[in-house]
Amino acid sequence: MQRGIQPRRKSTALPPPDSIDVRRTAFLLDVDGTLLDIATTPEGVHVPEALRATLRDLLAVTGDAVALVSGRTISMLDRLFAPLEVPAIGGHGVEMRLTPDGPIVKQHLPDLSDSLRERLHALSAIDQRLLIEDKLHSIAVHYRLARQHEDFLKNEIAGIVSAGGDRVEILSGKAVIEVKPKDFNKGSAVIELMTHVPFFGRTPLFIGDDTTDEAVFAILPEISGLGFSVGKPIEGARGVVPSPEHVRSWLTALSTHAGHRST
C-alpha cells in the first residue's frame, strides 16, 4: 500500500496539513465525540454548517476518499448531515456505503433476540430519563441524564447479556452501554472498506474517541494505517487530539491547504 503521509517522528497531535498527500490518504472519521461534541441525547448533537462545508471540500479534493465510521445507522447520519451524504460505515460495521451517492449495503446477520431486546427496553422503567436507542442490530442504553444508575445498569446489562449466549457483547462508551452481536465491528468493516475504490491503495488515517473505536485502532497496523484519539489516549493511537473542535479545525485547514495546492 502506498504511503500518503510522509514519515515523521511520533507526535501527540495530528500531522501538519502540508505533510499529507490527500490523493493517497483515506480519511476515516468517527462521529460522536470526534467530529461532533457529545450531547445529552443522540438527537441533541449539533452539526456546524462549517463542518458540512469542510467535508464537502474534503470529498472533492480526495476523490471521495472520506468515510464516517459510526455506531449510528447510515440513515441517521444522513439526517444529521443533510443535505450532505458521505461514504460511511454504520451500525458499528453492519452496513456500508462506498460512495456519496452509492447504495447502502448491509450484512445479512441475525438480529438481537426478542427476549434480549425486550429485557433491554424494560430498563427504561427504572428512570424516565434513560434513553433506549434501538438500532435493530444493536441497542444502546443512554444514561447521561441519570448517571446515578451507571453501576446498576452495568451489572443489570451484564446479567442480561450473559443469559443471551456468547454471541453478544457489551460496548461501554461515554454515558452509554451498547449491546451488539460479536459478528461485526468497526475494525472488520474498515478492513473491508479499504479493499474498495476510492479507498483501495491509500493510507488510512482514522480519528476516534471511545471504546467502540478500539477495534479500528487494533487493525490499523495490518493495513499500514495511522490513528489519532480524541480526548484521551487509546492503545494504538499515534497521538491525542484535545477535542472535536480541534478535529474540525484541522480538517478545515487540511481541505483549505489541499484546495490551494490543487489550483
Secondary structure, DSSP 8 states (H G I E B T S, - for coil): ----B------SS---GGGB-TTSEEEEE--BTTTB---SSGGG----HHHHHHHHHHHHHHTS-EEEE-SS-HHHHHHHHTT----EEEGGGTEEESSTTS--EE-------HHHHHHHHGGGGS-TT-EEEE-SS-EEEE-TT-GGGHHHHHHHHHHHHHTT-TTEEEEEETTEEEEEETT--HHHHHHHHTTSTTTTTSEEEEEE-SGGGHHHHHHGGGGT-EEEEESS--TT-SEEES-HHHHHHHHHHHHHHHHHHH-
